[in-house]
Amino acid sequence: MSTGTPAPYASGHPSEPLLDPEVGLPPHPAAAHSLPECVQAVLLGSALGDAVAEAGADALDGSGATDTSAGPPLALSGTTQLVLYTLDGLLEAVEWANVGQPADETACLWLAYLRWLRTQDHPWPDNAPSPLPRWIDAEAALAVTRRPDAQTLAALSTGAMGEVERPVVPGAMGPGAMSRSVAFGLLPVGWKSLTTLTVNGAAITHGHPEAQVAAVAYALSIQATVNAAQRAITEPVRAGVQAALEVLPTVTRPGEHTIAALRTALDTSDGAVSPEQLLERLGTDQHEAPEALAAGVWAALVAERNGGEADRMDHALHSGAKVAVENPHAVGSVAGALTGAGLPDPGVSTRWARALHGGSAVQAAGRRWCDELGWNVSS
């Protein structure tokens, strides 16, 4: 993995693509937000969306999910655990690259997922390797069993690493691989490399092509939304999702289902379509990754158009709860991450962290990521 400083990118010109085939998250001299601010906002937004889903509808009553005076901190589920373990697996590959030692990113991810499996109340596969512990394994808030993704557990329980051509659970199309793939959107690589890395990472546990393409769509949307927010583009989430849709047809895996679902989310997010009408058009089978992704995207788009900066996250999570029929954790996580990507305000992110039991672990993961990539220039 190449982690060197990206090539200069002329900032702010409307003709510039939000997704470049070779360069990801390029520095912008006049950026509205720093990359560390963006990383923290994405990770904390994702975690908050997951935690609100874990707490249930009551977490959205009264003052809102991001008001820490409203009640005790919100607990994280397996969705956020796997987001952070994905980031740490990628971080290990970056660490090896930075000392001149190439590493297999997919193998690093698989070992990270096995380390996560070790924290769960689940039998250990006899034929699996025993990976060495890392810092994240000592985070008590993450080492709990709280609604782990069933298809991920099934795949890891085989003790084998799933691959695109050799899937361990060929029909797995649930949202587990998609929801953890937010981490790939924070890589400093262009969409060509990002697509390959994300497909391979998703295939470790989810063998269906649509699950893999949905993961790519999510990662691309995150990267493009961060780039749009840095350029102070109006409605950065909408711009980011549109940019992802332009790239998705180039993915070699079949993804027509995912592309159609995302287009439905974009076309129905102007406020003229109710949550009930969205579900009629999208379908309610959020056991599948494309529908869960599209529902979360729709919620973030509606909040971006109708919510002010102060209440946009609450608006996104409210909207997500209305359309999260089957997989509220995945839908909430997507809605929160995209909203955070479009609104990377450090003061707001700090408030989100205080609302979470485990918020410090999320922040630590983001800091380590930015430190290794040389983005925390002031530290």
C-alpha positions as CSV (number, residue, x, y, z in Angstrom):
1,M,0.0,0.0,0.0
2,S,1.4,3.4,-1.0
3,T,1.0,5.8,1.9
4,G,3.2,8.7,0.7
5,T,2.0,12.2,0.5
6,P,-0.6,12.5,-2.3
7,A,0.2,14.6,-5.3
8,P,-0.9,18.3,-5.2
9,Y,-4.4,18.9,-6.3
10,A,-5.7,22.3,-7.4
11,S,-8.4,23.0,-4.8
12,G,-11.9,24.2,-5.3
13,H,-12.4,24.1,-9.0
14,P,-15.9,22.7,-9.8
15,S,-14.6,20.6,-12.7
16,E,-12.3,18.6,-10.4
17,P,-13.6,15.1,-9.7
18,L,-14.4,14.2,-6.1
19,L,-13.0,10.8,-6.8
20,D,-9.6,10.5,-8.5
21,P,-8.4,7.1,-9.9
22,E,-5.0,7.5,-8.4
23,V,-5.2,10.0,-5.6
24,G,-7.4,9.8,-2.5
25,L,-8.1,12.5,0.1
26,P,-5.6,15.0,-1.4
27,P,-4.5,18.0,0.7
28,H,-6.2,21.2,-0.1
29,P,-4.4,24.4,0.8
30,A,-7.6,26.2,1.5
31,A,-9.5,23.2,3.0
32,A,-12.5,24.1,5.1
33,H,-11.5,21.3,7.5
34,S,-8.4,19.3,8.4
35,L,-8.2,15.6,7.6
36,P,-8.0,14.6,11.3
37,E,-11.2,16.6,11.9
38,C,-12.8,14.7,9.0
39,V,-11.6,11.3,10.2
40,Q,-12.9,11.9,13.7
41,A,-16.3,13.2,12.4
42,V,-16.8,10.1,10.2
43,L,-15.8,7.6,12.9
44,L,-17.8,9.2,15.6
45,G,-20.8,9.8,13.4
46,S,-20.8,6.1,12.4
47,A,-20.5,5.1,16.1
48,L,-23.3,7.4,17.2
49,G,-25.7,6.1,14.5
50,D,-24.9,2.5,15.7
51,A,-25.3,3.4,19.3
52,V,-28.6,5.1,18.9
53,A,-29.9,2.0,17.1
54,E,-28.7,-0.1,20.0
55,A,-30.5,2.1,22.5
56,G,-33.7,2.1,20.5
57,A,-36.2,4.9,19.7
58,D,-36.1,6.3,23.2
59,A,-32.5,7.6,22.5
60,L,-34.0,10.0,19.9
61,D,-36.6,11.5,22.2
62,G,-36.4,14.8,24.0
63,S,-33.1,16.7,23.6
64,G,-31.6,14.4,20.9
65,A,-29.0,11.7,20.7
66,T,-26.1,14.2,20.9
67,D,-27.2,15.9,24.1
68,T,-25.1,14.2,26.9
69,S,-27.4,15.6,29.5
70,A,-30.3,13.5,28.2
71,G,-29.1,10.3,29.9
72,P,-26.2,7.8,30.3
73,P,-23.7,7.3,27.4
74,L,-24.9,5.1,24.6
75,A,-23.4,1.7,24.1
76,L,-21.7,0.5,20.9
77,S,-22.6,-2.7,19.1
78,G,-20.7,-5.1,17.0
79,T,-21.2,-2.8,14.0
80,T,-18.8,-0.1,15.5
81,Q,-16.5,-2.8,16.8
82,L,-15.9,-4.1,13.3
83,V,-15.5,-0.6,11.9
84,L,-12.7,0.0,14.3
85,Y,-11.1,-3.4,13.8
86,T,-11.2,-2.8,10.0
87,L,-9.4,0.5,10.5
88,D,-6.9,-1.2,12.8
89,G,-6.3,-4.0,10.2
90,L,-5.6,-1.4,7.6
91,L,-3.5,0.5,10.1
92,E,-1.3,-2.5,10.6
93,A,-0.7,-2.7,6.8
94,V,0.2,1.0,6.8
95,E,2.6,0.5,9.7
96,W,4.4,-2.2,7.8
97,A,4.6,-0.1,4.6
98,N,6.0,2.8,6.6
99,V,8.9,0.8,7.7
100,G,9.6,-0.5,4.2
101,Q,7.9,-3.9,4.6
102,P,5.1,-4.8,2.3
103,A,2.1,-6.4,3.8
104,D,-1.0,-8.2,2.5
105,E,-3.8,-5.8,3.4
106,T,-6.5,-8.5,3.1
107,A,-4.5,-10.8,5.4
108,C,-4.1,-8.0,7.9
109,L,-7.8,-7.4,7.9
110,W,-8.6,-11.1,8.3
111,L,-6.3,-11.3,11.3
112,A,-8.0,-8.1,12.7
113,Y,-11.4,-9.8,12.4
114,L,-10.1,-12.9,14.1
115,R,-8.9,-10.7,17.0
116,W,-12.4,-9.3,17.1
117,L,-13.8,-12.8,17.1
118,R,-11.6,-13.6,20.2
119,T,-13.5,-10.8,22.1
120,Q,-16.9,-12.4,21.4
121,D,-18.7,-15.1,23.2
122,H,-18.2,-17.5,20.3
123,P,-16.3,-20.7,19.8
124,W,-12.8,-20.3,18.3
125,P,-12.1,-22.3,15.1
126,D,-9.4,-24.9,15.7
127,N,-7.8,-24.3,12.2
128,A,-7.6,-20.5,12.5
129,P,-4.2,-18.7,13.2
130,S,-3.8,-17.0,16.6
131,P,-3.0,-13.3,15.8
132,L,-0.9,-11.3,18.2
133,P,-2.8,-8.7,20.2
134,R,-2.8,-5.0,19.4
135,W,-3.9,-1.9,21.4
136,I,-7.5,-2.2,20.3
137,D,-7.9,-5.6,22.0
138,A,-7.5,-4.0,25.4
139,E,-10.4,-1.5,24.9
140,A,-13.0,-2.8,27.3
141,A,-15.9,-0.9,25.6
142,L,-15.2,-2.9,22.4
143,A,-14.6,-6.3,24.0
144,V,-18.3,-7.1,24.6
145,T,-20.8,-9.2,22.7
146,R,-23.5,-7.0,21.5
147,R,-25.4,-7.9,18.3
148,P,-22.5,-9.2,16.3
149,D,-23.2,-9.7,12.6
150,A,-24.3,-13.3,12.1
151,Q,-22.8,-13.8,8.6
152,T,-19.5,-12.4,9.8
153,L,-19.5,-14.8,12.7
154,A,-20.3,-17.7,10.3
155,A,-17.5,-16.8,7.9
156,L,-14.9,-16.3,10.6
157,S,-15.9,-19.5,12.3
158,T,-14.7,-21.5,9.3
159,G,-11.2,-20.6,10.2
160,A,-10.5,-19.8,6.6
161,M,-10.0,-16.4,4.9
162,G,-12.7,-15.8,2.3
163,E,-11.6,-14.6,-1.1
164,V,-13.4,-13.3,-4.1
165,E,-12.8,-16.5,-6.0
166,R,-13.0,-18.7,-3.0
167,P,-15.8,-17.4,-0.7
168,V,-16.4,-19.2,2.6
169,V,-20.1,-18.1,2.7
170,P,-21.0,-17.6,-1.0
171,G,-24.5,-16.3,-0.6
172,A,-23.7,-13.8,2.2
173,M,-25.3,-10.5,1.1
174,G,-26.1,-8.9,4.5
175,P,-24.9,-5.4,5.5
176,G,-22.1,-6.5,7.8
177,A,-19.3,-6.1,5.3
178,M,-20.8,-2.9,4.0
179,S,-21.2,-1.1,7.3
180,R,-17.6,-1.8,8.4
181,S,-16.2,-0.5,5.0
182,V,-16.5,3.1,6.1
183,A,-12.8,2.6,7.1
184,F,-11.7,2.1,3.5
185,G,-13.1,5.6,2.6
186,L,-10.4,7.1,4.9
187,L,-7.6,5.6,2.9
188,P,-5.3,8.0,1.0
189,V,-5.6,6.1,-2.2
190,G,-7.5,6.7,-5.4
191,W,-10.6,4.9,-6.3
192,K,-8.9,2.2,-8.4
193,S,-6.9,0.9,-5.3
194,L,-9.8,1.7,-2.9
195,T,-12.2,-0.5,-5.0
196,T,-9.8,-3.5,-5.0
197,L,-9.0,-3.2,-1.3
198,T,-12.7,-2.9,-0.3
199,V,-13.9,-5.8,-2.5
200,N,-11.2,-8.1,-1.1
201,G,-11.9,-6.9,2.5
202,A,-15.6,-7.5,2.1
203,A,-15.0,-11.0,0.5
204,I,-13.3,-12.2,3.7
205,T,-16.8,-12.8,5.2
206,H,-19.4,-11.9,2.5
207,G,-19.2,-13.9,-0.8
208,H,-22.1,-12.3,-2.7
209,P,-21.0,-9.8,-5.3
210,E,-23.7,-7.3,-4.3
211,A,-22.4,-7.2,-0.7
212,Q,-19.0,-6.4,-2.0
213,V,-20.2,-3.7,-4.4
214,A,-22.3,-2.1,-1.6
215,A,-19.1,-2.0,0.5
216,V,-17.3,-0.2,-2.3
217,A,-20.2,2.2,-2.8
218,Y,-20.1,3.1,0.9
219,A,-16.3,3.6,0.9
220,L,-16.4,5.7,-2.2
221,S,-19.3,7.8,-0.9
222,I,-17.3,8.5,2.3
223,Q,-14.1,9.5,0.5
224,A,-16.0,11.7,-2.0
225,T,-18.1,13.4,0.8
226,V,-14.9,14.2,2.8
227,N,-13.4,15.7,-0.3
228,A,-16.6,17.7,-1.0
229,A,-16.7,19.0,2.6
230,Q,-13.0,20.1,2.4
231,R,-13.8,22.1,-0.6
232,A,-16.9,23.6,1.1
233,I,-19.2,22.3,-1.6
234,T,-22.9,22.8,-1.0
235,E,-24.6,19.6,0.0
236,P,-21.4,17.5,0.3
237,V,-23.2,14.2,1.0
238,R,-25.2,14.5,-2.2
239,A,-22.1,15.4,-4.2
240,G,-20.3,12.5,-2.7
241,V,-22.9,9.9,-3.4
242,Q,-23.3,11.2,-7.0
243,A,-19.5,10.9,-7.4
244,A,-19.6,7.3,-6.1
245,L,-22.4,6.4,-8.6
246,E,-20.2,7.7,-11.5
247,V,-17.4,5.3,-10.5
248,L,-19.5,2.2,-9.5
249,P,-20.2,1.0,-13.1
250,T,-16.4,0.5,-13.5
251,V,-16.3,-2.1,-10.6
252,T,-15.8,-5.5,-12.2
253,R,-18.2,-7.3,-9.7
254,P,-21.9,-7.3,-10.6
255,G,-23.6,-4.4,-8.7
256,E,-26.8,-3.4,-10.5
257,H,-28.8,-3.9,-7.4
258,T,-26.6,-1.6,-5.4
259,I,-26.5,1.1,-8.1
260,A,-30.3,1.0,-8.5
261,A,-30.9,1.3,-4.7
262,L,-28.5,4.3,-4.4
263,R,-30.2,6.0,-7.3
264,T,-33.5,5.5,-5.6
265,A,-32.1,7.1,-2.4
266,L,-30.9,10.1,-4.4
267,D,-34.1,10.5,-6.4
268,T,-36.3,10.4,-3.3
269,S,-34.4,12.6,-0.9
270,D,-35.8,16.0,-1.8
271,G,-38.5,15.8,0.9
272,A,-41.4,15.0,-1.4
273,V,-41.2,11.3,-0.6
274,S,-42.2,10.0,2.9
275,P,-40.2,7.2,4.6
276,E,-43.2,4.9,3.9
277,Q,-43.0,5.7,0.2
278,L,-39.2,5.2,0.1
279,L,-39.7,1.8,1.6
280,E,-42.3,0.9,-1.1
281,R,-39.8,1.9,-3.8
282,L,-36.7,0.5,-2.1
283,G,-38.2,-2.6,-0.5
284,T,-38.0,-3.5,3.1
285,D,-35.5,-6.4,2.9
286,Q,-32.6,-4.7,4.7
287,H,-31.2,-8.1,5.4
288,E,-29.4,-7.3,2.2
289,A,-26.6,-4.7,1.9
290,P,-27.9,-2.6,-0.9
291,E,-31.1,-1.7,0.8
292,A,-29.5,-1.0,4.1
293,L,-26.9,1.2,2.5
294,A,-29.6,3.1,0.5
295,A,-31.7,3.7,3.6
296,G,-28.8,5.2,5.5
297,V,-27.8,7.3,2.5
298,W,-31.4,8.6,2.1
299,A,-31.4,9.6,5.8
300,A,-28.2,11.5,5.5
301,L,-29.4,13.3,2.3
302,V,-32.7,14.3,3.9
303,A,-30.9,15.7,7.0
304,E,-28.4,17.6,4.8
305,R,-31.2,19.3,2.9
306,N,-33.6,19.9,5.8
307,G,-31.4,20.1,9.0
308,G,-29.3,23.0,10.2
309,E,-25.7,22.3,11.3
310,A,-26.6,22.2,15.0
311,D,-29.2,19.5,14.6
312,R,-28.2,17.7,11.4
313,M,-27.0,14.6,13.1
314,D,-30.1,14.2,15.1
315,H,-32.1,14.8,12.0
316,A,-30.2,12.1,10.1
317,L,-30.7,9.6,12.9
318,H,-34.4,10.4,13.2
319,S,-34.8,9.9,9.5
320,G,-32.7,6.7,9.6
321,A,-34.9,5.3,12.4
322,K,-38.0,5.8,10.3
323,V,-36.6,3.7,7.4
324,A,-34.5,1.1,9.3
325,V,-36.9,-1.7,9.2
326,E,-34.6,-4.7,9.6
327,N,-31.0,-3.5,10.2
328,P,-31.1,-0.3,12.4
329,H,-27.4,-0.6,13.3
330,A,-26.2,-0.7,9.7
331,V,-28.7,2.0,8.6
332,G,-27.9,4.3,11.5
333,S,-24.1,3.8,11.1
334,V,-24.3,4.8,7.4
335,A,-26.5,7.8,8.1
336,G,-24.2,9.0,10.9
337,A,-20.9,8.5,9.1
338,L,-22.0,10.3,5.9
339,T,-23.5,13.1,8.0
340,G,-20.2,13.4,9.9
341,A,-18.2,13.3,6.7
342,G,-20.2,16.3,5.5
343,L,-20.1,18.2,8.8
344,P,-16.6,17.7,10.3
345,D,-16.7,20.3,13.0
346,P,-14.4,19.5,15.9
347,G,-16.7,20.9,18.5
348,V,-19.6,18.9,17.3
349,S,-17.5,15.7,17.1
350,T,-16.4,16.2,20.8
351,R,-20.0,16.4,21.8
352,W,-20.7,13.2,19.9
353,A,-17.8,11.4,21.6
354,R,-19.2,12.4,25.1
355,A,-22.5,10.8,24.1
356,L,-20.9,7.4,23.6
357,H,-19.7,4.7,26.0
358,G,-16.5,3.9,24.1
359,G,-16.2,7.3,22.5
360,S,-12.6,7.6,23.7
361,A,-11.8,4.3,21.9
362,V,-13.2,5.7,18.7
363,Q,-11.2,8.9,19.0
364,A,-8.0,6.9,19.8
365,A,-8.5,4.8,16.6
366,G,-8.8,8.0,14.6
367,R,-5.7,9.6,16.2
368,R,-3.6,6.5,15.5
369,W,-4.7,6.4,11.9
370,C,-3.9,10.1,11.4
371,D,-0.6,9.8,13.2
372,E,0.6,7.0,11.0
373,L,-0.4,8.8,7.9
374,G,1.3,12.0,9.0
375,W,-2.0,14.0,9.1
376,N,-1.7,15.1,12.8
377,V,0.9,17.7,11.9
378,S,0.4,19.6,15.1
379,S,1.0,16.6,17.4
